[in-house]
C-alpha cells in the first residue's frame, strides 16, 4: 500500500506580488519623507517658512497615530487586495493635491488625507504579506516588502530631491502620484483575488522557541544559556518612551537636514541629493548586517547604534565647515539609524509579555510615529526662535538622554536576568 503524507503541498513563493508590495512600501515612505529633501523649494514656492514645511512631517505622523486604528476598524470587512489598491489610489489623489495646491493650507489638508492612507497601508500590508506565504516563507517575504521602505531613504528621497531641483517640487509630487497610480494598477492585476491562510498539517515538532537578539551568558558548569529577562508592560512602556525620545531627537534634526546642509554647512545645492543618498545607503547597509553583527549582543548593538548617531550628528554640529567630517558624520548617523530599529524591535520582544505582544507592537508603532511628529515640531520651534543651527544641539540632547536611559534599562535587565536561576 503506498505511503501517504499528511503534509500540505508547499505553496509557491509569490515573488511578483511581493515585489509589487515592496514598490508600494517604497512609495509610501517616499511620500512621507519627501518634504525633508524639498523643504527649501517648497518654502519658497508656498510662501511659507521652512519650519512650516517641517510641520508637514508632524501633521502627517500625528494623522497616522490618530486615525490608523479607527480607520482599520471601519475598513476591516473590505478585502485586503481592494484595500491596498484603494490606499495607493488615495496616495495618488493626496499627492496630486499637494502638487497643485495653491496655498500652504491646502497642502496641510492633502498631507492629512495622505497620512490617513499611510496609516491604513502599514496596518494592512504586513498582515496581507503573512497571508500570501507559509510560515516558513514569512521572514523572506517580510524582508522583501519591508525592503521597499529602506530603499525609499536610499533612492526615493534623494531622487525626489534631485528631480525637484531640476524641474520643481510640484513636478516631483506629480511624478510620485503617477507612480502610485501605476503601482495601484499592478497590485490590482498581480495580487490574488482570494487569499487564504494555509493550515499547517504536518506533524507537530517540538523545537526550541526562537529568541530575540539577546545576550548569552555563561554560568560555571551550566554552560551557555540565555538569561530569562523580566517581562512586563511597564518595561514595554519604558522602551516605547525611550524609542519616542530617540525618534524625536532624530527628526528634530533630520526633518531640517536640507536647510542645515545648504545653510550652516554651505553645501552646494547640486550636492544635496548626493548627501541624502550617502545617508540612505549607509542606513540600508547597516540594516542588512544588524543581525550578523549583533546577534546575541544587543547591548553592544544599541551602544554602537547610539554612538554612531551621536558622533555623526556631533560632526555636523561642531565641524560644519569641514566637509570631509560632514560626509563621515552623515554616514555614521545613517548607520546608527540603520542599526537601531531592528535592535529596538528585538528588545521589545525580549521585554513584552507573550500574551501582549500584538498590543506591544501596536503601541511601539504609535510611539515611533509620535516621536517623528514631535521631533519635526520641536525642530520647527527651534528654527523659528533660534535659527537653523539649534536643531543639532536638540538632537544631541534628546538622543543622548535616550541613550543613557536605554543603557540604564539594559543594565537593570541584565542584573535581573542573571539573578534568575537557570531552568534545569
N, C-alpha and C positions, 0 to 999 in steps of 0.2 A: 504493500500500500504506500503511495507516495507521501512523503513528509510534507505537511502543511505548515505554514508560518502565520502567526498572528500579527506580524509586524506590518504596519501600514506602508504602502508604497511611498518612496521618498518623493516629495514634491519638488518639481524642477525649480531651480533658483530663478526668481523673476528679475533678471538683471535690467532689462529695458524699463519696466515700471519703476524700479528703484532709482535708476539714473535720472528718470524724469522727475521723481520726487526730490532728488538731490538738486536738480535745476530749480525747482520751486523753492526749496530751502535757501538756495543761493540768492534768489530774487527777494525773498522775504527779509533777509538780513541786510541786503544791499539797500532796499527801500528804507529800512530803519536808520541805517548809519550814513546815508548819502549826505545829509547836511553837514557832517563833520568836514568833508572834503570841499564842499561847495560854499562854505559859510561866507567867505569874503564876497563871492559873486552874488549870492542870494541877498546878502545885506545891502549891497549897492542897488540891486535890481528891485528890491521891495521897499527901499527907503526905510529899512529897519536897522536897529543896532545889531552888532554881532551877538550880543547877549540875548537878544530876542530870537535870533535864529537858533542859538544854542538851546533856548527854551523849547523849541520844537521837539528836541530829544526828550525833554521832561514830559511834555504833553503826550507824546507817543507812548513812553514807558508807563506812565500812570494810567493811560487808557487801557493798556494791556492788563494791568493789575486789576482795575476796577470792573472791566466788562467781560474778560475772558470766561470766568466761571459762570455768570448768569447766561451769557450767550450760548455757551456749550450746553448748558442745561436746556435752554429753549430749543436748541437745534439737535438734540440727542437722537431724535427719530429720523433725521434726514440721513440717507445713505452716505457713507463717508466719501465715496467716489464723487458724488454730486456736490457734497460739501466742499471738498478740496478744489474742484473746478470752480465753484462759486466764489471761494475765497480768493483764488488767483484772479478771477474776473473783478472782484472788489479791489484787489491791489491795483489793477489796471485803471479802474474808474477813479480811485483816490489819487493815483499818481498823475493821471491826465489832468485831474482837477488842480493839483499842485502846479503842473506845468503851465496852465492857462490862468491861474489865479491872478486877479488884478491887484490884490492887496494882501498884506500880511494876515489880516483877519480871515480871509478866505483860505489861505494856506493853513492856518491853525485848524479850521474846520475839516479840511481834507486830511490833515495828519490824524485827527481824532478818528475819522472814518477808516483810514488805513490801519491805524493802531488796533482798532476793534477787530478787523480782519486778521491782523497779525496774531492776536491772542487766540482766536479760533483755530488758525492754522497750526500753531505749535501744540495746542491741546489735542489736535486730531492726527497730525502726521505720524507721531511716534506709535500710537496705538494701531493705526492703519498699517504701518510698516510691520508691526508684530503679527498682524492678521494675514499678511501676504506670505509669510515664511513659517517654517517649522522652528521649534525651539533650538535645534542645532544650527540653524542658519541665522539666528537672530542677531548675534554680535556682528557678523559680516554685513547684514542688511542695514543695521543702525549706523555702522561706520560709513556706509555709502551715502545714506540720506543725510546724516549729520555732517558729513564732509562738505556738503554744499554751503553750510553756514561758515565754516572756516575759510572756504575758498572765497567767500564774499569779502573778507578782510584782505585776502591776498590779491584778488583781481577786481572784484566789484567796485569797491570804494576808490582804489587808485585809478582804474579805467574811467569811472564816472567823473572823477576829478579832472583827468586829462581831457575828456570829451567836453566837459563844461568850460575849460579854459579855451578850447578851440572854437566851440560852437555856441556856448552859452549854457547857463544852468537849466533853463527851461527845456532846451533840446535834450539834455541828459535825462530829465524826468520823463519826457515824452518817449525817449528810446527805451527806458526801463518799462514803461507802460506797454509799449509794443511787444517787448519780450514776455511780459506777463500774459498778454493775450495769446501769444504763440504757445507758451508752456501750458496754459489752460486748455487749449485745443489738443495738445499732445496728451495731457492727462485724460481727457475725455476718451481718446482713442486707445491708449495703451493700458489704462487701469482696468482690471477685470470688473465686469458688471456685478458679479456676486463674489464675495469673499467670505469664506467660512473657515473658522479655526480648525486645523487638522488635529483630531484627537490622537493622543499618544497611546497606542495599543500594544507597544512592545512590553516584554516582561519587565517588571519593576526591578531596578538595580539600585542597591544602596551604595551611594558614593559619598565621600566627604563633601560637606557643604562648601560652596565657593566662598572665599574670603575676600573682603575688600583689601585694597592696598594697606598694609599694616606694618607692624614692627615685630619681627621674630626674635624671641629672647631664649637663651639657654639657662637652665637652672640645674646645675650639678649633674647628677646621674640621670635626670629625667630626659636629657637630650633637648633638641629644639622643640619648641611649642609656640603657638600663637597665644598671647595673653588674651584673657576674656575681658573685653572692655565693658565698662559700665554703660548701660543703655538707659536713656530717659528722654522724655520730651523736653525737660529742662536743658539738657545738653544740645538737643536739636535747636531749640530757640536761641541758645547762646551762639551756636555755629552760624545760624542764619543771620543773627545780628552782626557778627564779625564779617560774614560774607557781604552783607549790605554795606557795611562801613568800608570794606575794601573797594567795592564797585563804586561807591560814592566818591571815594578818593580818586579812583582811576578815571572816572568820567568827568570829574570836575576839571581835569586837565585834558583828557583825550577829546572831549567834545569841542575844545577850542584849540586843538593842535594846529590847525591850518593858520589862523591869525598869529599864533605864537611863533611858528616857524617863519612865516613871512615877515613878522614884525620884530620880535626880540632877536631871533637867530639871523635875520636878514637873508633868508634863503631866497634865491631867485624863483619867481613863480613857476617857471618851466620845470623846476626840480621838485615841486611839491608832490606830484603824483609818484615820483620815484621814491621819495622819502616815505610816503604812506605804504608803498609796495614793500619797502625794506622792513617796515614794522610788521606787515601782514605775513610775509614769507617766513620770518623768524618765529612768529607766533604759531603758524601752521606746522612748521618743522618740530617745534617744541612739543606741541600737542601729540604728534605722531610718536615721539620717543619717550613720553612720560612714563608709560608702563615699563618700558625696557630699563630706564634709568632708576626708577624709584619704586619698583615692585618690592613690597615688604620694608620699605624705607620711607614712609610717608612723612615722618618728622623731618628728615633730611630734605625731602622734596619740597615741603612747604617753606622751609628755611631758604632753600635755593631760589624758589619762585619769588618770595618777597624780597630777597636780597637783590635779585635781578631787576625787579621793578623799582626799588628804591635807588639803586646805583644808576640805573638807566635814566630815570627822571631827574636824579640829582645832577647828572652830567648836563642835562638841558637847563637845569635851574642855575647852576653855579659856573658853567663854562659855555654859555650860549654862543659866544663868538668863536669858539674853537671848533670848526666844522668836523674834523675827524672824531672828536669826543661826542659831538651831537649824533653823528652817524652810529657810533658804537652804542651810545645811550639809547637810541631808538631800537637798535637790535636787542639790547638787554631787556628793555621794557617789554618789547614784543614777546621775547622768550618767556619772561615771567608770566605774562598774561596767557601764554600758551600752556604752560605747566599747570596753572592754578585751578582752572575749572575741573579737570579730572581729579586732582588731589582733593578738592573740596567735596566733590560728589562722593568720592571714596570715603572720606571722613564722615560724611552724612550717613552712609551705610553702616559705618562702624558704631555710631552712637545712637541711631534711631531704633526704637523697639520694633521688632519684626512685624508686629501686627499693625504698626502705624507707619510703615514705610511709604505707602501711597500718599498719606496725608503729609508726611515729612517732605516728600519730593515736591508736592504742590506748594507748600509753604516756602520751600527753598527757591522755587521759580519766582514766586511773588517777591521774596526778599531780594533776589538778584535784580529784578526789574525796578523795584523801589530804589535800589542803590544807583542804577543807571539814571533814573529820573531825578533823584535827589542830587546826584553829582553834577548833572548838567545845570540844575537850578542854582546850586551853590556857586559853581563856576561863573554863571551869568551875573550873580550878585557881586562877586568879587571883581569881575571885569568892569562893571559899571562904577563901582565905588573906588577901586584901587588901581585899575589898569590890568592889562593882559599879563604882566609879569607875576601877578599874585596867584595865578592858578597853579603854578608849580609848587610853591610852599604849601598850598592847601593839599595837594596830592601827597606830599611827603609827610605832612602831619597826620592825615586821616589813614593812609596806608601804613604808616609807622605804628600808629596806635592799634590798628587791626593786627599787625604782625606781632606786637607784644602780647595782645590778648590771645592770639592763636597759640603762641608758644606756652603761655601760662596754662591754657586749657589743655594742651598736649602733655605738659609735664604732670599735671594732676591726673590725667587719664592713664598715663604710663605707671604712675605710682599705684593707682587703684588696680590696674591690671596685674602688676607684679604681686600685689598683696593678695590677689585672688588665687587660691590654691589650684594647681592643675587638675584636670579631670583624669581620674585613674581608670 
